[in-house]
Amino acid sequence: MSEPASLVMLQFLAWVADRPRTYPETMEAWHSTCPRLSVWEDAIIDGLVRLDNGGTRAVRLTPRGSAVLEQSQEPAI
């Protein structure tokens, strides 16, 4: 992910970071059939989120995803 994160990506990352999320919950809230709005797929490809293989199938931010979200929340100089 060489370019700045889009607003929808930052919204998705903040949503994931807000509280524990399951894969089914994430798919219900963020799945899209529109090829221009592929935030879930883009987040996986860019290494911003991961899906734990445990029984809960939790969706979590990766360290990279956390860094992108934190950077977006820093005040502009």
C-alpha positions in Angstrom: 0.0 0.0 0.0 2.2 2.8 -1.3 -0.5 5.5 -1.6 -2.4 7.0 1.4 -5.3 4.9 2.7 -8.7 5.9 1.3 -11.4 7.2 3.6 -13.4 4.0 3.3 -10.3 2.0 4.2 -9.7 4.1 7.3 -13.4 3.7 8.2 -13.1 0.0 7.9 -9.9 -0.2 9.9 -11.5 1.9 12.7 -14.5 -0.3 12.6 -12.4 -3.4 13.1 -10.3 -1.8 15.8 -13.4 -0.6 17.7 -14.2 -4.0 19.2 -13.8 -7.7 18.5 -15.4 -8.6 15.1 -16.1 -12.0 13.7 -15.7 -13.0 10.0 -19.5 -13.4 9.5 -20.2 -10.0 11.1 -17.5 -8.4 8.9 -18.9 -9.9 5.8 -22.4 -8.8 6.6 -21.3 -5.2 7.2 -18.5 -4.8 4.6 -19.0 -7.3 1.7 -19.7 -5.7 -1.6 -20.3 -7.0 -5.1 -19.1 -3.6 -6.5 -15.6 -4.0 -7.9 -14.9 -0.4 -7.0 -15.6 -0.9 -3.3 -13.5 -3.9 -2.3 -12.4 -2.7 1.1 -12.3 -6.2 2.6 -10.3 -7.7 -0.2 -8.0 -4.6 -0.4 -7.3 -4.8 3.4 -6.4 -8.5 3.2 -4.1 -8.0 0.1 -2.4 -4.9 1.7 -1.8 -6.9 4.9 -3.9 -4.5 7.1 -6.2 -7.2 8.6 -6.0 -10.9 9.3 -8.5 -13.6 10.0 -7.7 -15.8 12.9 -8.3 -19.5 12.3 -9.6 -20.1 15.8 -13.2 -21.1 16.6 -14.4 -17.4 16.6 -12.7 -16.6 13.2 -11.9 -13.2 14.6 -11.0 -10.3 12.2 -8.1 -8.3 13.6 -5.8 -5.5 12.5 -2.3 -6.5 11.7 0.6 -4.3 13.1 0.6 -2.6 9.6 -3.1 -2.0 9.8 -2.8 -0.4 13.3 0.1 1.8 12.0 -2.0 3.0 9.1 -4.9 3.8 11.4 -2.7 5.6 13.9 -1.0 7.6 11.2 -4.3 8.8 9.9 -5.3 10.1 13.3 -2.2 12.2 13.8 -2.8 15.9 13.4 -1.6 17.5 10.2 1.2 20.0 10.6 
